[in-house]
Amino acid sequence: MSALVEPLSVTYSTSIDHICYYVQSMDLSKKEIVFFVTYLDVNDVIITMPELPSMVTISGEEYNLWGQDDGYIIQLLFKKLNLTPRTPT
């Protein structure tokens, strides 16, 4: 069941614990790949905020440097998202 309520502003604090990302599109002729990024808290709840980019494009020289090193892509995603990788405990 559900019921409508008058809009009520709610402010809460949370922290990004991890991200999930997948290929949104890939254009080999342009040497371009676009990743869609989802931010999650420690309970796997999706965090959405306008200032958090949800798409990351890698093209040109960044794409050329990728080669076969998936670690490069992960590091580049973190850099473009202004996040710091954390070692699993």
C-alpha positions as semicolon CSV with decimal commas, in nm:
position;residue;x (nm);y (nm);z (nm)
1;M;0,000;0,000;0,000
2;S;0,105;0,359;-0,040
3;A;-0,025;0,706;0,034
4;L;0,072;1,054;-0,083
5;V;0,221;1,305;0,157
6;E;0,302;1,671;0,126
7;P;0,668;1,715;0,026
8;L;0,900;1,711;0,324
9;S;1,272;1,790;0,300
10;V;1,489;1,528;0,466
11;T;1,860;1,564;0,521
12;Y;2,078;1,271;0,614
13;S;2,445;1,190;0,601
14;T;2,597;0,884;0,441
15;S;2,929;0,777;0,296
16;I;3,017;0,617;-0,034
17;D;3,156;0,274;0,048
18;H;3,200;0,132;-0,301
19;I;3,103;0,176;-0,664
20;C;2,964;-0,048;-0,933
21;Y;3,037;0,029;-1,296
22;Y;2,955;-0,123;-1,630
23;V;3,003;-0,041;-1,995
24;Q;2,721;0,184;-2,112
25;S;2,853;0,208;-2,467
26;M;3,164;0,134;-2,668
27;D;3,259;0,272;-3,008
28;L;3,568;0,102;-3,147
29;S;3,584;0,334;-3,449
30;K;3,605;0,639;-3,218
31;K;3,819;0,454;-2,962
32;E;3,573;0,553;-2,692
33;I;3,408;0,374;-2,403
34;V;3,148;0,514;-2,163
35;F;3,102;0,364;-1,817
36;F;2,788;0,402;-1,606
37;V;2,875;0,436;-1,236
38;T;2,657;0,364;-0,933
39;Y;2,763;0,475;-0,585
40;L;2,665;0,260;-0,286
41;D;2,689;0,284;0,090
42;V;2,802;0,006;0,322
43;N;2,450;-0,147;0,311
44;D;2,444;-0,149;-0,072
45;V;2,195;0,138;-0,079
46;I;2,236;0,348;-0,393
47;I;2,350;0,704;-0,328
48;T;2,227;0,962;-0,578
49;M;2,335;1,322;-0,572
50;P;2,344;1,570;-0,862
51;E;2,712;1,644;-0,804
52;L;2,814;1,279;-0,843
53;P;2,891;1,194;-1,207
54;S;2,713;0,881;-1,328
55;M;2,889;0,856;-1,666
56;V;3,262;0,843;-1,730
57;T;3,398;0,863;-2,085
58;I;3,739;0,729;-2,174
59;S;3,864;0,816;-2,520
60;G;4,163;0,927;-2,722
61;E;4,500;0,882;-2,555
62;E;4,343;0,746;-2,234
63;Y;4,172;0,475;-2,441
64;N;4,497;0,397;-2,627
65;L;4,687;0,354;-2,300
66;W;4,436;0,095;-2,177
67;G;4,573;-0,197;-2,377
68;Q;4,501;-0,517;-2,183
69;D;4,550;-0,370;-1,835
70;D;4,210;-0,358;-1,662
71;G;4,383;-0,217;-1,354
72;Y;4,455;0,094;-1,561
73;I;4,083;0,143;-1,628
74;I;3,993;0,102;-1,262
75;Q;4,259;0,354;-1,156
76;L;4,146;0,595;-1,428
77;L;3,782;0,565;-1,319
78;F;3,879;0,647;-0,961
79;K;4,084;0,944;-1,080
80;K;3,802;1,081;-1,297
81;L;3,552;1,033;-1,013
82;N;3,789;1,194;-0,762
83;L;3,776;0,884;-0,539
84;T;4,051;0,699;-0,354
85;P;4,070;0,320;-0,394
86;R;4,056;0,119;-0,073
87;T;4,214;-0,221;-0,015
88;P;3,957;-0,483;0,092
89;T;3,989;-0,589;0,455
